[in-house]
Each structure stands twice: as structure tokens, then as C-alpha cells.
Amino acid sequence: MVRTTSGIKEVARRAGVSIGTVSNVLNRPDIVSVDTRQRVMAAIRQLGYVRNDSARQLRAGTSRQIAVVVLDVANPFFTDVTRGAEQVAEQYGCSVVVCNSGEDAGRETRHLELLEEQRVRGVLITPVDDSPDSRMEGMIRRGTPVVLVDRGSGWPNRCSVAVDDVLGGRLAGTHLVEQGHRHVAFVGGPESTPQVRDRLGGMRAALPRGVKLTAVATPNLTVEAGRVAAADLAELTQRPTAMFCANDLVALGALQEMTRRAIRVPDEMAIVGYDDIEFAAAAAVPLSSVRQPRAHLGRTAAEMLMEETGEASSHEHRHVLFQPELIVRASSERGRS
């Protein structure tokens, strides 16, 4: 297929109209007669003309593209968040570009710099950490709205959507105690990640006196990290009888390792994950998990962004905190395996 380089002048010449008329057909077709519109569209098809919409948007100072910056594009949690954001973007005639920080602050900064250069309409981001960020502050100051996703915010100049992770950890810890466990483990990290810190804090608060907690930090929240941590726990002389993992990928890795070692789940090791991704229920032993409203997070964040970038003269920044829900399956409830 050959792409032509015909411009708007050639379209106007072929259709026998002015350049202004071609522009009206493309941008305000309702003010052009049907016959003229048909002639112009026929010329566009014949010449293979494709207008430079990016350049037009830059001249107008607007964009039909929003960005979603995630910690790990391979994590199904962020896939679902992005899908929710995309549903809203489509309603507003916008597209979504996804950037993966890989939990690297430097890489995140480079993405933000490029996105600002491209004049995106706004950014939804799960930042690498929750410390003040001059790059993000600069973007907001220069007019690019930012909405935090899966992060609470005490900052008055940005919206945020998050889940009460302290409550999520409390739900998991309470459930394991109710199942009779007196030595439990928390698996996940690094603890510098706010969600990990909150989930561990919630679990710790749920444990009554006399219940032992063993915390195993991981370098990231992946299946492999879960396998390695579970192997370490399995080697302990006094092994925990249950574990709460900071996300479902870690929990699925732990489940694989326990299965490989013929350690029965949940009879010898109960496992609870976090996020309730699609694969949780489909695991060989269906995985108990603390459910987050993943797509709803994305939709709500995108709605906030569109509201902020709309034509309304005023916008009030909001901070929405969703409540998690514990979904109990065979991996943690005795008698269901």
C-alpha cells in the first residue's frame, strides 16, 4: 500500500473549492452544503489525504489523547485499570497511550517529560513512590492535569482514586485468624511501596496477641518473587500455616511453589492474595483474594480527568477512596479444598 503525501491544497484543487471550505468539511461539516461535502470527501478518498490531527490539536492547544502511566504493564491489575480508563476516554473521543515505569523513578520521569512535550490532554499515574515530585508538580503548574490512581493524595492540586489498603490487609488478617491460624506470614515488597506498607499494616493491626507474624520482603510483586518467598518459608523449622500476599501474582507464585513441594493448600498452608485478578479464581486451587474495583478505579480517574480538562470554569479536586472486599475461595478456607 502506497501512502500519498497529498495536502489540503491538492484536495481543494481537485474538488474545485477553497482551502477554507475543505477545512470546514473536516472540522465543521454542518455549515457546508451536502453537494460540496460529497465533492470534498470524494477528492480526499481519491488523493488518499490524511490530515495531521496532531498538528491541528497543537495549534488549538488541545489534545484528544490521555496517558496512563503504570508500575508494571504485565500486571493484570493495571490492564483492568487501563481498560476502565479507555472506556471513558472513548466516550469523549479520546485515545489512550500506556507507559510502563517498571517501578523505576528515572524511567517514570522520562515518560512524563515526553508526554508533556507531546501535549497530552492529561495523565493518569500510579507513581513509583508517594514523595513530592518536582516533575509532576511542574506538569500541573504548566497546565497538564494529573490524577493519581491507586494512590491516596494529600495534595490540593490533583485528584486521586485509591482503595483502602489498610482495610484490605485487616480483612485478610482477620480471615486467617478466624480460620484458626496462629502463625501467619506476610509476603510482598518492597515496603517503600505505599500499598505494600498499608496492606502489611492492616494485617498487623488485625492480629490479636499470641498470633505470630513473619514478614518476608520481596524485591517486586511478581510470580517469581512469590515462588522464591514461598520456598524460603517452606524451609523454616517453624513454618507459618498461612500467608497473605501483597498481590495475586505473588500469591500465584507461592501457590505454585507449595504445589511443587507437595505442601497441601489450604490444609498445611493457607494463601490469600490481593486484587482478585481474573486468574485468581482460575488457579488450580482457586485463590482467596481481597478484591479491588480495578476497572472502576480507571473509569473514575478518567472521569475526573475529563472533568478537569473540560470547558467548565471551575473544578474541585476530589480524593475518592473505595472499599475492598474479601473473596474467600478454596486456598484459605479449611474444608473447601
N, C-alpha and C positions, 0 to 999 in steps of 0.2 A: 504494500500500500504506500503510495507516494503522498506525502503531506505537502500541500501547496503553501506558498508564502503570500497569497493574495491579501491585500489590505482593504480597508474600508473605502479608500478612493476607487479601487477597481470595482468593488461591489456597486458603488454609486454610479460609476460609468456604465456598467453592464445593465443596471436597472433603469437607467435614464432619469435618475433623481439626484438630489443634492446629498452631500455628506451628512448634513443635519437631519435629513429625512431618514437615512439609514440608521443614524444614532437613535432617532425617535422610535423606529421599528424595534430596535433592540432593547430600549430602555423604557419607552412609554408608548407601546403599540396601540393603546386605546385612542390616541389622538390622531392616528393615521388611518386613512381610508382602507377598506378591505382590499380593493384592487391594487393599491400601492404596496400594501404589506405583502401581498402574494408575489408581486414582481420582485420586491427586495429579497424575500425568502428564497425565491427561485434562483436569483443571482448568487446568494450565499451558498446554496447547495451546489450549483454548477462550478463555482470557484473553489469550493472547499474552505471557505473563510471560517476561522475560529477566532473570536475576539479575545483580546488579552484582558480577561476579567480581573486579574491581579493588579494590573496597572491601573485599571479603572477604579478599583477599590482604593488603591493608594492615593489617587488623585482626590477621591471623595472623602478620604480619611476614615473609611470604614472597611471591615473585612467580614467575609462570610465563613471564616474558619476559626474554630476554637481548638485549644490544645489541652491534652490530658497528659500530665507527667506522672508516671507511676514508679514505684520502687522496683518492681520485678514483673516484667511483661509476661513471664512464663507462669506466674501465679494466677490460677483461675479466679481468685477473688477480684483482681484488678481487671480481668477480662469482663466480668459481670458488671463492675462499676462503670467501665467504659461503654458497655452496651447500653446501660441506662442513660448515660450522658448523650450518647448518639441518638437515642430515641427523641430526646428533647431538641437536640440540635437540628435534626431533620425537620421538625415542625416549624422551625424558624428559618429554614432554607440554608442552613449552615452545614459544613462538613467538620469532621474531627480528625486531628492528627495526633498520634500517640507517640510519646517519647519515653524511653526507658532509662531511668537514672542508674539502675543497677546498684542502688544503695550507696552511690559514690557522690559525695557532695560536689566535687570538682566537675564531674560529668553533668550533674544537675544544673550547675551554674552555666555551663556551656550551652545546654539546651535552652535555658531561659534567655540567654543573650541572643541566640539565633532566632527564637520565637519573637522576641521584641523587634529585631531587625526586619522580620517578615510581617510585622504589624498585625499579628493575630488579634482577633476580637477580644480574647480573654484566655485565662489559663486556669484549669483545674489541676491541683497538685497535691500529692501526698509527699511532703518534704522529707528529706533524709533525716533531719532532726528538727526539734521544735525551738531551736535558739533563734534569736533575731537574725534576719538575713538581709544584708545591705542590698544584694542584687534584687531580691523580691521587693524590698521597700522602694528601690529605685524605679522598678517597673510600675508599681502602683502610683508613685508620685508623678510619673510621666504619662499616666493615663491608661495603662493596661490593667484591667481588673484581675484580681487573683482570688480564687475560692479554695480554701483548704478542704481536702477530702480525707476522711478517716483521721482527722486531727481536730482536737478542740482548739479554740483560739481565744486568747485574752486580748487580741489586738483589735482596736476600734476601727481600723481602716480596711478590714476584709471580712467576708462571710466565711462560715465554716460549717461542715456537716461531719458528724462523728457518731460513734457508738459508745455507750457507757461500758468501757472495757473493765473497769473495776467491778461493776456488777457482773459482767460476764465471768470474770475469774471467781467471784463469790459463788455464782451458780454452779460452776464446775466443782469447786471445793466442797460445797455443801452436799452435792450429789454423791461424791465419793465417800464422804463421811457417813452419809445415810446408808451406803452400801456396806458399811462395817469396816472400812479400811482405816488402819491406824499408823501406817507408814506410806506416805504418798510422795510422788516426785513431780516437780515442775520442769518441763523441758522446753527451752527456747532461748533465743537471744539474737543479737547482743542486748544487754539490759539498757543500753543507751537509746534503744528504740522505744518511744513512749508507749506504744501498745503493749509491748512485752512487759515493760515495767508495771503498767496498770493491771494487766492480767495476773501477774505474779502477786502484786499487792492485794488484789481482790481475793485470790485463792488463800493467801496467808491469813487474811482477816477472817475467813470462813472456818478456819481450823481451830477446834477447841483445844484446850490444854490437854496434853497427853498424846496428841497426834503429831508424829514426826514428819517434817518436810525436808526433802532433799532437792535442792535446785541444781539443775545441770544446764550451764550456759552453752549455747551453740553459736557458731560464727555467723550463721544466717538461718533463714526459715525455709529450708528445702527438704526434700525427701531424703537426700543423702545425709544431711545433718541429723535427721531423725533416726536413721539407721545407726549411725555412729554413737549417738547418745544412748540409744536403747541397748547397744552392745555393751557399753560401759556399765549401765545399770544392771544388766544381766550377770555381770561378773562380780558384783558386790556380794560379800558374805551375808550381809543382812539386806536383802533386796526389797525394795518397795513392792507393794502389792497393787499399786495403781499409779498411773501417771496422767497428768494434764499437760497437753502440748499447746504451745502458743499459737499454732495454726494447724490446719488439716494436713498440709504437706508433711510437716514434721511428724504428725500422728500416723500418717500412712506409712512413712519410713519406719517408725517404731513398730507398727503392726507387722510389716514385712520381716523385720529382724526377729521379732518374737516368734513368728511362724517358722522362720528358718531354724530357730533353736528349739522348736517343739515346746515352747512355753505357751500354755493354753490361755487364750483371751476369751472371756474375762476371768476365768477361774483362778489363774495364777498371776495374771497382770491385766488389770482393767485399764482402758485407754479412752480418754476424752480429748477431742480436738477443738478447733475454733475456726469459724467461718461458715461451716456447713456447705462446702462446695459440692457440686454435683457428684463428684467421685466418692464422697463420704458414704453415702447410702449404698453405693455400688461395690464397696470393698468386699473382700472375701468374708470378713466378719464386719457387718455393717457398723459404721463408726458413729458413736455418740459425738455430738458436736454442739458448740454454742453458736447459734445461727445469727448472722448479721444480715440486715436487709440490703444486700450488695447492690442490686440494680436500683433500688430506691435511693440509696446514697448518691449514685451517679445522676439520677434524674433530678433529685432535689438540688444538688450542686449546680447542675446545668441551668435549672430554672432560676436560681439565684443570680448566676452569671448573666443570663439573658435579660433579667430584670434590671440589673445594674447597667448594662450596656444599651438599654432601650432608650426611648425618647422621653421618658418621664424625667421631670426636672429634679426630683428628689429620690434618693434611695437610702433606706435604712439597712445597715449591715446586721445580719442575723446569725446566730450560732445555734444550730439545731443538733440536739443530742437524742439519738434513737436508743431504744431499749433492746438488748439482745434477748434471745430465747434459747433455753437448753432443749435440745432434741436428743432424747435418750434412745439408743439402739443397743444391739447385742454386745458391742465391745465393752460396755461398762456395767450393765445390769445383770447381776447374777440370776441364773435361772432362765435367761433368754438365749444363751449360747447354744 
